[in-house]
Amino acid sequence: MTARSRGTTAADTVDHSAGGVPVLFLPGIIMPAALRYAPLIAALGDSARAVTKELEVYRAEAPPAGYAIEDEVEGISRAADAAGFDRFHLYGHSAGGACALAYAATRPERVLSLALDEPASDFSAEDLAMVQTAIDSTSELPVAEKMTAFLRSNLAPGVDPPSPPAGPAPPWMASRPKGIDAFRGALLRYRLEPERLRAFGRPVYYSHGSLSHPRWAAMRERLAGVFPDFTPELYEGIHHLETSHQREPARVAAALRRLWDRAG
């Protein structure tokens, strides 16, 4: 089944397949979920009933008043309920990865397995301090310069962001600067105790690229000491802005099938 066009608001979910295991995909803070995961969903084929869900921060043209990570957690439950998923596999990239972590910690009974691709944060004090530093260092910049700085902050030193595509920016890009600011503020306000993650006994898969910022290698080491069942995988020559599920979808699909088989 091909994806149905449902627009780009955060409340939207798109069911891409009628068969396979139930899996919910959460995107990063920039690209809409259906676009980001198209290569991976194609590689998974009938092995997954893939549902993509947009972030709640983009429910409207501007972030909701009082927006918080708790809004994303509740939104995941609503999307799963709407899809008919009682229990499901959960995959999150960047912002979606942080939301997936929060969901696994607070709704573990619904998550069969957890796959994280360079989460926006693991909510550790070390990582949140880096988020705060990034905010402080760019707060006075014009919007365009702030966006460029944000993109560069996800890459290893000396790695340049990919060139923007030719032509006008897609309409959904207009909401991204405010969405990034709102999401990073929500990260700083959210508290997630490591003990809640240690209690998550289901399999966890963690992927990161060799050209991404070193914070994701540090995050891998922290999470390996937290989750009892943790499998990391490094993707050489790949970075946060052109990540594993886009550049090597067949490899990621194979890794996910192994994860789901282990989850039972």
C-alpha positions as semicolon CSV with decimal commas, in nm:
position;residue;x (nm);y (nm);z (nm)
1;M;0,000;0,000;0,000
2;T;0,136;0,341;-0,085
3;A;0,128;0,626;0,163
4;R;-0,181;0,843;0,157
5;S;-0,119;1,215;0,154
6;R;-0,242;1,360;0,482
7;G;-0,061;1,694;0,490
8;T;0,210;1,777;0,740
9;T;0,039;1,858;1,069
10;A;0,161;1,684;1,380
11;A;-0,164;1,502;1,444
12;D;-0,135;1,320;1,111
13;T;-0,044;0,956;1,093
14;V;-0,001;0,759;0,772
15;D;-0,051;0,382;0,760
16;H;0,185;0,253;0,490
17;S;0,118;-0,120;0,498
18;A;-0,165;-0,356;0,584
19;G;0,061;-0,645;0,691
20;G;0,359;-0,728;0,908
21;V;0,448;-0,636;1,263
22;P;0,306;-0,313;1,409
23;V;0,567;-0,036;1,414
24;L;0,538;0,337;1,473
25;F;0,799;0,574;1,323
26;L;0,872;0,917;1,475
27;P;1,070;1,175;1,274
28;G;1,329;1,435;1,358
29;I;1,255;1,802;1,403
30;I;1,292;1,900;1,036
31;M;1,173;1,653;0,771
32;P;0,813;1,520;0,781
33;A;0,790;1,155;0,880
34;A;0,646;1,016;0,557
35;L;0,928;1,173;0,355
36;R;1,205;1,078;0,597
37;Y;1,105;0,713;0,625
38;A;1,001;0,644;0,264
39;P;1,324;0,456;0,175
40;L;1,317;0,245;0,494
41;I;0,948;0,161;0,464
42;A;1,003;0,053;0,104
43;A;1,291;-0,171;0,218
44;L;1,078;-0,326;0,493
45;G;0,802;-0,416;0,250
46;D;0,539;-0,648;0,394
47;S;0,744;-0,727;0,705
48;A;0,604;-0,419;0,882
49;R;0,274;-0,247;0,920
50;A;0,447;0,089;0,925
51;V;0,272;0,395;1,065
52;T;0,448;0,732;1,047
53;K;0,350;1,002;1,294
54;E;0,437;1,371;1,284
55;L;0,556;1,552;1,597
56;E;0,300;1,724;1,817
57;V;0,507;2,043;1,811
58;Y;0,386;2,086;1,451
59;R;0,018;2,031;1,527
60;A;-0,047;2,392;1,418
61;E;0,145;2,668;1,241
62;A;0,304;2,768;1,572
63;P;0,403;2,538;1,861
64;P;0,118;2,483;2,110
65;A;0,117;2,702;2,421
66;G;0,292;2,524;2,705
67;Y;0,431;2,261;2,468
68;A;0,611;1,980;2,653
69;I;0,758;1,635;2,592
70;E;0,451;1,499;2,771
71;D;0,247;1,620;2,470
72;E;0,456;1,398;2,244
73;V;0,413;1,099;2,477
74;E;0,035;1,137;2,475
75;G;0,038;1,185;2,099
76;I;0,220;0,856;2,050
77;S;-0,050;0,674;2,248
78;R;-0,323;0,841;2,044
79;A;-0,154;0,744;1,717
80;A;-0,111;0,384;1,833
81;D;-0,474;0,366;1,943
82;A;-0,591;0,506;1,610
83;A;-0,386;0,243;1,427
84;G;-0,529;-0,035;1,642
85;F;-0,191;-0,107;1,804
86;D;-0,214;-0,242;2,158
87;R;0,160;-0,317;2,169
88;F;0,402;-0,210;1,899
89;H;0,763;-0,157;1,797
90;L;0,882;0,203;1,820
91;Y;1,148;0,376;1,606
92;G;1,257;0,736;1,656
93;H;1,514;0,957;1,490
94;S;1,657;1,273;1,656
95;A;1,362;1,458;1,815
96;G;1,152;1,148;1,759
97;G;1,422;0,941;1,928
98;A;1,404;1,153;2,243
99;C;1,025;1,122;2,240
100;A;1,057;0,745;2,194
101;L;1,287;0,728;2,498
102;A;1,035;0,920;2,706
103;Y;0,756;0,694;2,585
104;A;0,944;0,372;2,662
105;A;1,015;0,502;3,012
106;T;0,655;0,598;3,086
107;R;0,453;0,349;2,878
108;P;0,681;0,040;2,873
109;E;0,388;-0,201;2,870
110;R;0,301;-0,093;2,514
111;V;0,649;-0,108;2,356
112;L;0,769;-0,439;2,209
113;S;1,110;-0,303;2,107
114;L;1,280;0,033;2,084
115;A;1,498;0,158;1,798
116;L;1,682;0,488;1,840
117;D;1,867;0,671;1,566
118;E;2,072;0,956;1,718
119;P;1,810;1,078;1,967
120;A;1,794;1,453;2,023
121;S;1,882;1,380;2,386
122;D;1,901;1,094;2,634
123;F;1,793;1,342;2,905
124;S;2,119;1,295;3,093
125;A;2,267;1,595;3,272
126;E;2,571;1,579;3,042
127;D;2,368;1,593;2,724
128;L;2,119;1,853;2,843
129;A;2,413;2,079;2,931
130;M;2,522;2,055;2,566
131;V;2,169;2,143;2,452
132;Q;2,171;2,447;2,680
133;T;2,511;2,558;2,549
134;A;2,389;2,531;2,190
135;I;2,084;2,741;2,272
136;D;2,287;3,006;2,453
137;S;2,544;3,034;2,176
138;T;2,288;3,100;1,902
139;S;2,005;3,283;2,079
140;E;2,094;3,625;1,935
141;L;2,150;3,511;1,576
142;P;1,910;3,591;1,291
143;V;1,681;3,302;1,199
144;A;1,876;3,191;0,892
145;E;2,209;3,192;1,075
146;K;2,056;3,014;1,373
147;M;1,925;2,738;1,144
148;T;2,268;2,697;0,984
149;A;2,429;2,677;1,327
150;F;2,171;2,419;1,436
151;L;2,246;2,199;1,136
152;R;2,621;2,223;1,192
153;S;2,581;2,137;1,560
154;N;2,468;1,789;1,460
155;L;2,786;1,713;1,265
156;A;3,139;1,615;1,360
157;P;3,396;1,896;1,346
158;G;3,504;1,962;0,987
159;V;3,193;1,802;0,832
160;D;2,982;2,039;0,621
161;P;2,602;2,018;0,596
162;P;2,469;1,892;0,263
163;S;2,377;2,157;0,008
164;P;2,009;2,255;0,019
165;P;1,800;2,126;-0,272
166;A;1,750;2,358;-0,565
167;G;1,432;2,559;-0,587
168;P;1,208;2,714;-0,324
169;A;1,192;2,566;0,024
170;P;0,894;2,336;0,087
171;P;0,605;2,501;0,276
172;W;0,664;2,294;0,592
173;M;1,006;2,450;0,640
174;A;0,844;2,775;0,755
175;S;0,742;2,618;1,087
176;R;1,082;2,464;1,163
177;P;1,272;2,748;1,335
178;K;1,001;2,795;1,598
179;G;0,956;2,420;1,627
180;I;1,328;2,368;1,695
181;D;1,327;2,635;1,965
182;A;1,015;2,493;2,130
183;F;1,142;2,137;2,122
184;R;1,483;2,220;2,269
185;G;1,313;2,416;2,546
186;A;1,090;2,115;2,617
187;L;1,396;1,888;2,635
188;L;1,548;2,107;2,905
189;R;1,230;2,103;3,114
190;Y;1,172;1,728;3,096
191;R;1,307;1,496;3,365
192;L;1,368;1,130;3,292
193;E;1,524;0,915;3,562
194;P;1,768;0,649;3,438
195;E;1,599;0,395;3,666
196;R;1,288;0,411;3,449
197;L;1,495;0,317;3,146
198;R;1,672;0,038;3,335
199;A;1,330;-0,110;3,404
200;F;1,261;-0,131;3,030
201;G;1,345;-0,494;2,963
202;R;1,267;-0,511;2,592
203;P;1,537;-0,511;2,319
204;V;1,686;-0,175;2,222
205;Y;1,870;-0,095;1,896
206;Y;2,083;0,219;1,872
207;S;2,231;0,353;1,548
208;H;2,464;0,647;1,484
209;G;2,688;0,775;1,207
210;S;3,065;0,819;1,210
211;L;3,033;1,177;1,075
212;S;2,778;1,289;1,335
213;H;2,870;1,496;1,639
214;P;3,060;1,292;1,901
215;R;2,776;1,343;2,150
216;W;2,602;1,042;1,995
217;A;2,898;0,816;2,061
218;A;2,893;0,937;2,423
219;M;2,518;0,878;2,436
220;R;2,569;0,525;2,308
221;E;2,803;0,451;2,598
222;R;2,564;0,595;2,855
223;L;2,262;0,408;2,722
224;A;2,460;0,084;2,699
225;G;2,503;0,113;3,075
226;V;2,132;0,176;3,129
227;F;1,938;-0,063;2,906
228;P;1,976;-0,433;2,995
229;D;1,930;-0,544;2,631
230;F;2,114;-0,295;2,407
231;T;2,258;-0,337;2,056
232;P;2,452;-0,042;1,907
233;E;2,554;-0,012;1,543
234;L;2,788;0,242;1,381
235;Y;2,729;0,349;1,020
236;E;3,051;0,468;0,859
237;G;3,042;0,778;0,639
238;I;2,693;0,876;0,753
239;H;2,578;1,173;0,963
240;H;2,274;1,314;1,136
241;L;2,141;1,504;0,834
242;E;2,166;1,211;0,589
243;T;2,122;0,927;0,828
244;S;2,126;0,548;0,815
245;H;1,762;0,484;0,726
246;Q;1,796;0,719;0,428
247;R;2,141;0,618;0,303
248;E;2,136;0,244;0,386
249;P;1,768;0,151;0,420
250;A;1,819;-0,219;0,337
251;R;2,080;-0,253;0,612
252;V;1,858;-0,077;0,865
253;A;1,559;-0,287;0,759
254;A;1,761;-0,604;0,821
255;A;1,869;-0,476;1,163
256;L;1,508;-0,398;1,254
257;R;1,388;-0,742;1,149
258;R;1,651;-0,897;1,376
259;L;1,540;-0,670;1,659
260;W;1,175;-0,761;1,609
261;D;1,253;-1,133;1,593
262;R;1,435;-1,108;1,926
263;A;1,143;-0,919;2,077
264;G;0,912;-1,208;1,993
